[in-house]
Amino acid sequence: MANSPQAIKRARQNIKRNHLKASQRSTMRTTIKKVRRLISAGDQQKAQEAFLQAMPVIDCFADKNIIHKNAAARYKSRLNRAIRSMNGSETGS
């Protein structure tokens, strides 16, 4: 339990910040799920469009430190690789 005034204030701020970040993480996860759903459905064109809409969302939350920048890069890389491999034309690296 926080005893000093600044610790009490920080605890209050952390609660507010956690609620905001939770909703932002949910938004990001929803955009990622949309892309994954289209990948599993086999619609490469729509999956690519959804991926292009999801990239700025993922980047934005990485910039705001909602997720780590390497986690954002990992999400984008895995989604892009899954989309490219849908028609069997995976290109090296």
Z-matrix of the N, CA and C atoms (Angstrom, degrees):
N
C 1 1.455
C 2 1.523 1 109.21
N 3 1.319 2 115.43 1 136.62
C 4 1.459 3 121.07 2 -179.53
C 5 1.526 4 110.12 3 -73.11
N 6 1.341 5 116.52 4 134.19
C 7 1.460 6 121.01 5 -178.42
C 8 1.520 7 113.18 6 -109.10
N 9 1.312 8 117.63 7 -37.93
C 10 1.462 9 119.93 8 -177.18
C 11 1.538 10 109.66 9 -85.28
N 12 1.308 11 117.06 10 156.34
C 13 1.472 12 119.70 11 -179.07
C 14 1.530 13 113.33 12 -58.27
N 15 1.350 14 116.85 13 -40.26
C 16 1.466 15 117.36 14 -179.08
C 17 1.522 16 111.70 15 -70.16
N 18 1.335 17 117.52 16 -31.85
C 19 1.464 18 120.35 17 177.58
C 20 1.524 19 110.47 18 -69.38
N 21 1.333 20 116.32 19 -36.82
C 22 1.471 21 120.44 20 177.23
C 23 1.522 22 109.62 21 -64.23
N 24 1.333 23 115.91 22 -44.00
C 25 1.469 24 119.92 23 179.48
C 26 1.524 25 110.56 24 -63.98
N 27 1.331 26 118.68 25 -43.70
C 28 1.465 27 121.66 26 179.18
C 29 1.521 28 111.10 27 -61.71
N 30 1.323 29 117.07 28 -38.34
C 31 1.463 30 120.27 29 178.19
C 32 1.522 31 110.31 30 -63.15
N 33 1.351 32 115.97 31 -41.41
C 34 1.471 33 120.54 32 177.58
C 35 1.520 34 110.48 33 -63.38
N 36 1.333 35 117.00 34 -44.28
C 37 1.462 36 120.84 35 -179.28
C 38 1.522 37 111.22 36 -64.64
N 39 1.325 38 116.53 37 -38.78
C 40 1.467 39 120.24 38 -179.53
C 41 1.518 40 111.95 39 -63.81
N 42 1.325 41 116.88 40 -37.25
C 43 1.464 42 120.28 41 178.36
C 44 1.519 43 109.93 42 -63.90
N 45 1.331 44 117.43 43 -47.27
C 46 1.467 45 121.53 44 179.57
C 47 1.525 46 110.78 45 -61.85
N 48 1.325 47 115.07 46 -45.83
C 49 1.462 48 119.92 47 -177.91
C 50 1.527 49 110.80 48 -63.81
N 51 1.323 50 117.03 49 -38.71
C 52 1.460 51 120.95 50 -179.94
C 53 1.522 52 111.15 51 -64.20
N 54 1.340 53 117.42 52 -39.05
C 55 1.470 54 120.30 53 178.26
C 56 1.526 55 110.65 54 -64.92
N 57 1.318 56 116.87 55 -42.44
C 58 1.455 57 120.81 56 179.84
C 59 1.527 58 110.86 57 -65.34
N 60 1.327 59 116.33 58 -46.95
C 61 1.461 60 119.59 59 -179.03
C 62 1.520 61 111.48 60 -65.07
N 63 1.330 62 117.55 61 -33.05
C 64 1.467 63 120.26 62 178.94
C 65 1.520 64 110.58 63 -63.74
N 66 1.322 65 117.56 64 -42.20
C 67 1.459 66 119.84 65 179.33
C 68 1.521 67 111.01 66 -68.39
N 69 1.330 68 116.52 67 -35.93
C 70 1.463 69 119.72 68 178.63
C 71 1.525 70 111.31 69 -68.60
N 72 1.341 71 117.09 70 -40.80
C 73 1.465 72 120.10 71 176.32
C 74 1.528 73 110.43 72 -61.78
N 75 1.320 74 116.36 73 -38.69
C 76 1.461 75 120.79 74 178.97
C 77 1.527 76 110.68 75 -62.55
N 78 1.321 77 116.59 76 -42.78
C 79 1.467 78 121.02 77 177.82
C 80 1.525 79 110.60 78 -59.82
N 81 1.316 80 116.17 79 -45.08
C 82 1.453 81 120.65 80 -179.42
C 83 1.532 82 110.92 81 -63.80
N 84 1.318 83 115.98 82 -45.11
C 85 1.463 84 119.97 83 -179.19
C 86 1.522 85 111.16 84 -63.30
N 87 1.332 86 117.02 85 -35.45
C 88 1.457 87 120.74 86 178.22
C 89 1.525 88 110.69 87 -64.34
N 90 1.327 89 117.43 88 -42.87
C 91 1.464 90 119.68 89 179.49
C 92 1.527 91 110.72 90 -65.17
N 93 1.334 92 116.71 91 -37.06
C 94 1.464 93 120.28 92 178.29
C 95 1.526 94 110.51 93 -67.53
N 96 1.334 95 116.53 94 -39.88
C 97 1.466 96 120.11 95 179.12
C 98 1.522 97 111.62 96 -63.90
N 99 1.340 98 117.21 97 -36.02
C 100 1.464 99 120.20 98 177.84
C 101 1.521 100 110.39 99 -60.69
N 102 1.323 101 116.10 100 -44.09
C 103 1.468 102 120.43 101 179.89
C 104 1.526 103 109.60 102 -64.46
N 105 1.328 104 117.17 103 -46.64
C 106 1.472 105 120.59 104 -179.46
C 107 1.523 106 111.80 105 -61.93
N 108 1.339 107 116.27 106 -37.32
C 109 1.468 108 119.72 107 178.99
C 110 1.518 109 110.46 108 -63.63
N 111 1.334 110 116.72 109 -42.54
C 112 1.462 111 120.06 110 179.28
C 113 1.524 112 111.48 111 -69.09
N 114 1.316 113 117.49 112 -33.00
C 115 1.467 114 120.68 113 176.83
C 116 1.523 115 109.51 114 -65.27
N 117 1.323 116 116.71 115 -45.27
C 118 1.465 117 119.57 116 -179.04
C 119 1.525 118 111.69 117 -69.36
N 120 1.344 119 116.42 118 -26.30
C 121 1.463 120 119.85 119 176.62
C 122 1.525 121 111.36 120 -75.54
N 123 1.331 122 116.79 121 -18.49
C 124 1.462 123 120.53 122 176.89
C 125 1.514 124 114.26 123 90.17
N 126 1.319 125 118.31 124 11.96
C 127 1.462 126 121.54 125 -179.68
C 128 1.525 127 109.49 126 -95.48
N 129 1.331 128 115.90 127 92.84
C 130 1.458 129 120.71 128 -173.54
C 131 1.521 130 112.31 129 -66.77
N 132 1.317 131 117.64 130 -40.72
C 133 1.467 132 120.42 131 -177.65
C 134 1.530 133 111.05 132 -62.97
N 135 1.329 134 117.47 133 -48.44
C 136 1.461 135 120.49 134 -179.95
C 137 1.529 136 111.18 135 -68.79
N 138 1.330 137 116.90 136 -33.95
C 139 1.461 138 120.26 137 177.82
C 140 1.528 139 109.76 138 -64.81
N 141 1.328 140 116.92 139 -39.67
C 142 1.464 141 120.72 140 178.20
C 143 1.529 142 110.62 141 -64.30
N 144 1.337 143 116.98 142 -41.88
C 145 1.461 144 120.46 143 178.88
C 146 1.531 145 110.84 144 -64.54
N 147 1.327 146 116.43 145 -43.14
C 148 1.462 147 120.14 146 179.00
C 149 1.524 148 110.53 147 -65.29
N 150 1.320 149 116.59 148 -36.39
C 151 1.464 150 120.62 149 178.17
C 152 1.530 151 110.52 150 -64.51
N 153 1.328 152 116.94 151 -41.65
C 154 1.460 153 120.72 152 178.78
C 155 1.528 154 111.55 153 -64.20
N 156 1.339 155 117.34 154 -29.25
C 157 1.461 156 120.74 155 175.95
C 158 1.524 157 111.33 156 -80.22
N 159 1.327 158 117.58 157 -28.21
C 160 1.464 159 121.47 158 -177.93
C 161 1.528 160 111.75 159 -79.34
N 162 1.320 161 117.62 160 -29.98
C 163 1.472 162 120.38 161 -176.80
C 164 1.524 163 113.38 162 -56.89
N 165 1.345 164 120.08 163 -48.51
C 166 1.463 165 118.45 164 179.88
C 167 1.525 166 112.95 165 -64.86
N 168 1.328 167 116.88 166 -31.72
C 169 1.470 168 120.44 167 178.15
C 170 1.522 169 109.71 168 -65.37
N 171 1.319 170 116.22 169 -46.36
C 172 1.464 171 121.07 170 179.84
C 173 1.529 172 110.11 171 -63.34
N 174 1.338 173 116.57 172 -44.75
C 175 1.465 174 120.49 173 179.59
C 176 1.525 175 111.64 174 -62.79
N 177 1.314 176 116.68 175 -40.66
C 178 1.464 177 121.18 176 -179.50
C 179 1.521 178 110.90 177 -61.10
N 180 1.325 179 116.87 178 -44.08
C 181 1.454 180 119.82 179 -178.17
C 182 1.527 181 111.50 180 -73.50
N 183 1.320 182 116.90 181 -25.96
C 184 1.465 183 119.12 182 173.50
C 185 1.532 184 109.82 183 -69.82
N 186 1.336 185 116.51 184 -39.64
C 187 1.463 186 120.50 185 178.05
C 188 1.527 187 111.59 186 -64.85
N 189 1.333 188 116.75 187 -33.35
C 190 1.465 189 121.46 188 -179.41
C 191 1.530 190 112.57 189 -86.18
N 192 1.325 191 116.49 190 4.96
C 193 1.471 192 122.93 191 -179.17
C 194 1.524 193 113.06 192 61.74
N 195 1.326 194 117.10 193 29.36
C 196 1.458 195 120.73 194 172.30
C 197 1.525 196 108.08 195 -74.22
N 198 1.335 197 115.10 196 -40.84
C 199 1.465 198 121.31 197 172.46
C 200 1.524 199 107.19 198 -128.55
N 201 1.307 200 116.42 199 161.34
C 202 1.450 201 121.34 200 179.84
C 203 1.528 202 109.38 201 -72.25
N 204 1.322 203 116.70 202 149.18
C 205 1.467 204 120.52 203 -177.97
C 206 1.521 205 111.84 204 -62.13
N 207 1.331 206 117.99 205 -33.41
C 208 1.459 207 120.00 206 178.35
C 209 1.524 208 110.99 207 -71.94
N 210 1.321 209 117.29 208 -32.87
C 211 1.464 210 120.53 209 176.08
C 212 1.523 211 109.54 210 -65.52
N 213 1.325 212 116.83 211 -40.93
C 214 1.464 213 120.73 212 177.77
C 215 1.526 214 110.26 213 -61.76
N 216 1.320 215 116.64 214 -44.47
C 217 1.465 216 120.50 215 179.22
C 218 1.524 217 110.31 216 -63.13
N 219 1.317 218 116.84 217 -38.30
C 220 1.464 219 121.20 218 -179.95
C 221 1.531 220 110.55 219 -65.90
N 222 1.343 221 117.25 220 -44.41
C 223 1.469 222 120.35 221 177.55
C 224 1.520 223 110.56 222 -58.06
N 225 1.330 224 116.17 223 -49.20
C 226 1.459 225 120.18 224 -177.00
C 227 1.520 226 111.24 225 -64.53
N 228 1.321 227 116.84 226 -41.08
C 229 1.455 228 120.65 227 -178.95
C 230 1.522 229 111.38 228 -63.94
N 231 1.312 230 116.69 229 -45.14
C 232 1.466 231 120.08 230 -177.70
C 233 1.520 232 111.73 231 -68.21
N 234 1.327 233 117.00 232 -39.70
C 235 1.467 234 119.23 233 178.22
C 236 1.529 235 110.31 234 -66.03
N 237 1.327 236 116.76 235 -43.54
C 238 1.456 237 120.59 236 -179.54
C 239 1.525 238 111.02 237 -63.75
N 240 1.330 239 116.02 238 -41.50
C 241 1.468 240 119.41 239 179.61
C 242 1.527 241 110.54 240 -64.74
N 243 1.327 242 117.36 241 -38.80
C 244 1.465 243 120.38 242 179.17
C 245 1.522 244 110.96 243 -65.85
N 246 1.324 245 116.79 244 -38.79
C 247 1.464 246 120.13 245 179.29
C 248 1.523 247 110.47 246 -67.75
N 249 1.332 248 116.88 247 -44.33
C 250 1.473 249 120.22 248 -179.63
C 251 1.520 250 111.74 249 -64.56
N 252 1.321 251 117.68 250 -32.94
C 253 1.463 252 119.90 251 -176.52
C 254 1.525 253 112.53 252 -84.88
N 255 1.319 254 117.91 253 0.63
C 256 1.470 255 119.71 254 -178.62
C 257 1.522 256 111.96 255 -62.04
N 258 1.324 257 117.08 256 -40.92
C 259 1.464 258 119.05 257 -179.35
C 260 1.516 259 112.15 258 -96.85
N 261 1.331 260 116.73 259 11.30
C 262 1.447 261 120.98 260 175.76
C 263 1.515 262 114.24 261 81.04
N 264 1.324 263 117.42 262 11.50
C 265 1.464 264 120.33 263 -177.81
C 266 1.527 265 110.07 264 -105.74
N 267 1.322 266 116.67 265 56.83
C 268 1.474 267 120.91 266 177.33
C 269 1.522 268 107.68 267 -71.42
N 270 1.330 269 115.62 268 127.76
C 271 1.451 270 119.91 269 179.02
C 272 1.505 271 109.83 270 -102.97
N 273 1.297 272 119.12 271 121.31
C 274 1.456 273 128.18 272 178.15
C 275 1.521 274 117.59 273 2.45
N 276 1.267 275 118.76 274 -162.02
C 277 1.458 276 130.49 275 -178.57
C 278 1.445 277 113.80 276 22.72
